[in-house]
Amino acid sequence: MLSKKKIFVAVVPVLMVGVLALCGMAFTYAKTKPMDDRICEGVYIDDLNLSGMTMEEAQEAVNGYVEGLLGRNVSVDVGGEKVITPLESLGFTCEDNAFVEEAFQFGKKGNVIKRFKEMRDVEQQNVVYNLNFSINEKKVRKFVEGEGKRVDVKAKNASLKRVNGKFVVTDATVGRHLEVDETVALIMDGALQGKEAGDVVVQASITEDVPEFTTEQAELCNAKMGTFSTNVEGTADRVFNVDHATGFIDGSVIYPGEEYSVAQTIYPLTSDNGYKEAPSYMQGQVVDSLGGGVCQVSTTLYNALLRAEMKITERHPHSMIVSYVEPAMDAAIAGDYKDLKFRNDTDAPVYIEGYLSSGRVLTFNIYGHETRDVESRKVEYDSEILERINPGKDIVRKDNSLPETYQKVEQSAHVGYRANLWKIVTVNGKQESKDKVNYSTYRASPRYLTVGTKKVKDKDVKSKKTNKKERDAEDDDEGEVDDSSNGEDATEPVPTDSDPTVPSGEESVPPVEEPVPPVEG
C-alpha cells in the first residue's frame, strides 16, 4: 500500500496544474469579457448584428427589424400579371421576439468555465438567435383560390356547326389553370424563409389546360355515315312534339368516347319545356300525355345510328307495335328506364342533323369520319317476325245513357309480335356476315268499344237521326275496326273481326313477360 507521503507527492502537481488552468481562464476571460451593459461581439438575431449594443438599443433594433418584415408585401406573378397583397393580410406574424435578453446575457451568466467557453465559441463562430414567424395557410389559400377564379380559363374543344349544308369549325383554344396547392406552398416558403428587405416575389404555378379535342379532329367530321326517314302522321300537337324534340337533338356533337342520351337531351316532357299533349302508350292503351310522339324521334334516330354503325349502348322496344317502322326497328322513350343511348367509338366527333320537312317527313343524318369501304361494302337491316299474337276479344264498356243502337270504337286492336332484327353486311354483292341486333316483344291489345244499352222506341230513334253524336255512332257501327292510327306511337293497321288472324270471341293473350311502362311517347 502507498504511503500517505507518496500520495500527497502525486496529487499536488495535478492540483497545481488545475489551479494554473483556472487562473489562465480567469485571466483570459477578464481580458475578453463583454462590458456589463453591452452585448458581446458576434451575437446576432437573424441577420441583425447586436454587437456592442445596450439591451435597450438591441430591443429597439429588433423591433424595427420585425416591423420591417411584417410590413412587406407579397408580389405574385400570375401569368405575367402582378398581384400584390400585404403579408399581414395573410396572417404573417412574429411568434417569438424575446431573444434580446438572452443575447444580452450571453457570456455573462454561469461559472467562469461556462462563460470562458461561450467567449471562445463566439470567437470561432457568430452566435445567431432565429426569430420564429408564421403565416395563416387558410388565408393564403383563400387568396390564391380567389386569384384562380379570376385567371383560370377553361380550354375549349373545337366545335362543329352545319350552316347551309356545310360544316363550320370553330377552332379549339388552350386554357390555363392556377395550381392552388403549389402556389400556396411557394408563398408560404417565400414569406417564412426570405427575411430580406423588400417584397416577397413569387411566380405562381400555372399549367396549360389543353383541349381534349382539336381543330384537326373536328375537321375529320365531313361525311354522312348514316341516314333514315319516317313519315309523321297524327294530330297537329303530335307533329308539333316530333318537331320540337327533333330541335333539341339537331346540332348535337358527340366527341370520341362520349355517350349520348336522347332522354337527357329532350327531357323534361313538360308544358314548361314546350311539349303538348298527344297520343301515347300507357298500360296497353292509347292515352294523351305531354310529349306524345317523341318516340318516333328516337326511333328514326336509332335507325340512322344503325346505318352509321354507331355503338348502341341502350335501346328498348315499345310495349305495343308502332306503325312507322317494322318490328324490332323501334326505340322507345319512357320515364327514367327507357332511353336510347349510343357511344362514339370513332376517332372524330359525330354530328347529328335532324329536321322535319314541310311534307311531314322526319329525317336524321349522322356525320362523322368515314373509314368504311362505302363502295363495295353495304349494310342492310332485316326485321324477322317470329310470332304474331292475336289481340283477343273486344273489351266492351256498356253505357245505359246511350241508346242500344250506339257503338263506338274507343281504341283499335293491336296485334302483338315477337321479332328479331338482323344486320346483314355484303361485300361486292356477297354476304359477309349476318348478326342479330336485337330481339323485341310487343304485347297484343284488344279493341275497346263503348256500346249503348238504353232501349228506345223506333220513332225516338228516327227523331234523333239529326243528332251529331248519333250520326257518328252509326258511322262507327258499320262493322269496321278503326285502323287509321291517328298518329299514335302505337298503331299498325288492325284487321277487322272478319280477319282470320283475329278470331271472333278469342280470349286475350297472356301479358308479355316485359313490364309495361306507364307512358311511352
Buried (B, 14 or more C-beta within 10 A) or exposed (E): EEEEEEEEEEEEEEEEEEEEEEEEBBEBBEEBBBEEEBBBBBBBBBEBBBBBBBBEBBBEBBEEBBEEBBEBBBBBEBEEEEBEBEBEEBBBBBEEBEBBEEBBBBBBEEEBEEBBBBBEBBEEEEBBBEBEBBBBBEBBBEBBBEBBEEBBEEBBBBBBEBEEEEBEBEBBBEBBBBBBEEBBBBBBEBBBEBBEEEBBBBEBBBEEBEBBBBBEBBBBBBBBBBBBBBEBBBBEBBBBBBBBBBBBBBEBBBBBEBEBBBBEBBBEBEEEBBBBBBBBBBEBBBBBBBBBBBBBBBBBBBBBBBBBBBEBEBBBBBBBBBBBBBBBBBBBBBEEEBBBBBBBEBEBBBBBBBEBEEEBEBBBBBBBBBEEEEEEEBBEBBBBEEEEBBBBBBBEEEEEEBBBBBBBBBBBBBBBBBBBBBBBBBEEEEEEEEEEBBEBBBBBBBBBBBBBEBEBEEEEEEEBEEEEEBEEBEEBBEEEBBBEBBBBBBBBEBBEBEBEEBEEEEEBBEEBEEEBBBBBB
